């Protein structure tokens, strides 16, 4: 099966085929250039794969061999391929984590676009101290570690032991990461005098709760990162106003430079200004 999208910029039909091989099972994924279409389709396709394939087959879902027929993606001035997922080169651990997540029934691990951004931002802070609030099963942890140099350190906090154990089993041999199984609120209170070069708040504490003390832990020049700012299928009815209020609160701050990305699951990159700005 080939899923075809008409790309009006190129004036030609684009067949983007992601082929997944596992035993006798071949599955296809359409990888739209348009990010909005990708956000719309990604979760249903993922749910379909989880329901149809056994977990080991999901490993190849995260390392697709993209074949683009008739058009090479979004072409820049030099003819280079700007298709977001082409050559994204996920860390080897990510496929293992997604397979284990499927077995556990955990469907909230970060997508590849989010992961690639985390990796790039982590790489900008050699020797940095990083904090992740909400380990989940460790997909975002793996991307952060892939960007960190050998002297950087990451603390990742998760409330649910079963999720953290998946991450620890796959990533626990890396000496740069410390896993903490604890309520994020408790962790923030106990470590409120520490500072970090990057904080990725991917759970309620540090994001919707205790925002001010979390922002105070970001070093000058450091990043406060949040995702899932675009509407999600699993949001409760009262969640959208909370998201809007959070975005408004961050945009009103003078001590952080804010960049919003209408991309992946919806991002805010908040960079603490130095005292001299």
N, C-alpha and C positions, 0 to 999 in steps of 0.2 A: 504494500500500500504506500503510495506517495501522496503526501499532503502538499497541495500547491497553493501559493499565495500570489496574487497579482501585485507586483511592485510597480507602482506608477512612476517612480523616479527613474527606474531603468527601462520602463516601457516594455517589459517582458514578464512572462510568468516565471516564478521562482519555485522550484521544487526543492525543498530542504528536507533531506532524509537523514534521520539518525537511526542507524541500524544497531540492534543489540543482539548479540549471540550468546546463548547459554544452552548447551546441549542441542536439542532439536528445536528450541524455541527461538523464534526471531520476532522481535517487536520493533515497531517504528515510532519515532517521536518527531513531531514537527517543531522546528526551532525557528519561530518567526523572528524576523528582524525587528519588527515593531515591538517596543518594550511593553506597551499597553496590552497588546494581544498576548504577549508572553505571560504577563501577570494574570490575565484572564484564564489562560489555558493551562498554566503550569500545574496548579493544584488538582484539577480534575484528571489530568493525565497521570499525575503521580498517584492519585487514588486508584486509578485504573490499573496501573502497573503493580501496585501493592496487592490488589485483589487478584490479579491474574498470574503473577509470577511468584515463585518461591524466593525467599530473601537473597540467596546467592546471586540470582539473576539480576537483582537490583544494582549490584556493583557496576555492571557495564552501563547502567543508566546514567551514572555520574561521570563516566569517561566515554562519552559517545564518539564514534567515528563519523563525523559529519561529512556528508557528501552533498554538495550543492550543484544542482544540475541547471545549466543555462545561465548562471549568474553567480558571481563570487561573493555574494553578501553585499554589505554597504561599502562601496568603494570610496576611499579617500582620494585626495589629489594625486597621490603617487601610485594609485592602484592597489594599495594595501587593503587587506581584508579587515573591515571594521565590525564584522559580525561578533557580538559580545562574547559568545561562548566558544568561538573558534580559538584553539590554542590557549585555552584558559589554564590548562595544566593543573588540575586539582591535586592536592597532596594525596599520596597513596592511601593514607589512613581514612580519607573521607568516604570512599566506597565501602570500606569495612564498617564504618560507623553507621552509614545509611542502612546497610544490610541488617546490622544488629538492631537498629532502631525499628525497622519494619517488624522484626520478630517480636519486639517488645510492644509494638503498637504505638510507638512515639512518632508523630508526624509533624513536629514543629521544628525540626533541625533546619539550619539556615541554608538558603539556596546558594548556588555557585556564584552568582553575581555578588551577593552580600559577602561571601567568603573571599572573593578576589579583592574586594575593596578593603576588607579587614587585613588581608595579607599585605597589601601595598602600604596602608597606614602604619602597620606594625614595623615594616621595613624602614620607615622614615625615622624611627626612634632607636638607633643602635644603643645597646646597653640600657634600654628603658625598663621601667616597671609598669606592668600592665595589670589591669583588673577586669575580669569578666564576671558580671552578675547574671547568673543563669547559664550554667554549663550545658544543661540539657544532656544529651548523649555525647557531646564533644565535637560536633561538626565544626562549629565556629572556633572552638579551641584549636582544632587541627589547622585551620586556616591562619589563625594568629601565630601559632608556632612556626608555620611555614614562612612567615615574614620576619620573624625575630632572628637576631644574630645570636651568637653563642653566649654573649654576656647578658642578654636580656632575661627578665624573669616575669612570669605570669602567675597570678593567683586567680583561680576560677571557683566560683561559689555556686552550689546547687543545694536546694532543699530536699529533693527526692533522691534517696540513696540508690534506688534501682537505676536511675538515669546516670548518676555519677559513676556508678560501677562500670557501665559500658565504656565511658570515656577513660576511666582509669585502666581498664583492661587493655585498651588499644594504645593509649598515649602515656601510660604511667611510667614507662621506662625513660621518658625524656626528663632529664634533671632540671630543666628550665621551668617546669610547671608544678604548681602546688595545688592539689585538689582539696577543697573545703566543703564538707557536707554540713550545712548550717542555714538557718533562716537568714536571708539577705539583710533584713533589718537589724538583726543581732550583729552580723558581721560589720555593718557600717557603723554601728554604735561603738563596737570594740576597737575599730581601726580608724576612728574619725580624725586622728592626728597624723595619719599617714598621707602621702601624696603619690600620685601616679602620672605617668606620661600619657596614658591612654586608659579610659574607662569605657567599656562596652556594656551598657545597661540593657539587658535583654530579658528582664523580668520586672515585676511590679516594684519591689524595693530598688531605690536608686533612679526610678523613672517616674512612676505615678505617685509613689510614696517616697518621702525623705529626699526630695530632689535637691534642696538647698545644701544639706551636708555633703551630698555626693559631689555636687559641682565644686564645693570648697576643697575637695581632695584632688582636683585636677591641677597639675603644675602649669605655670606660665608656658605658653607654647604647646601645651598638651591638648589632647582630644577628649571630648565627651561625645559618645556615639550612641544613637538610638535608631532602630529600624522598626518595621511594621507600622508605619505612619499612614499608609494607604489602606483603604477598606479591605478587610479580610472576611472570608466567609464565616469564620468561627467567632466573630466578634459578638458579644452579648449586645442587647439593644441599647444599653446605656453607655457603651464604650466610646462611640464616636464623639460625644461631647467632651469626654476626658482627653481624647487625643487632640482635639481642637484647642482645648485649654492649655495643654502641655506645649503645643507648638507656639501658641500666643505668648505664653510665659517666657519661653526661651528666646523668641524674637525680640522681646522687650528688653532684654538684658544688654547692658553696655560693656560688661566685662568679658563677653564672648563674641567672636565673629561667627555668624551662623550661615551655613549653606544648606539649603533644602534640595534634595534630589528626588524628583518624581520618577523613580527608577527602582527596579527590583521590588522590594516590599514597601518602599518609601523610607527615605533616610533623612536624618538631620546630622550634619557634622558640625560640632560646636568646638571652636578652638579658643582656648583662654588667651586673652590679650596679656601682654606683659604690663608691668606697672607704668612703663614709659610710653605706652601707646596713647 
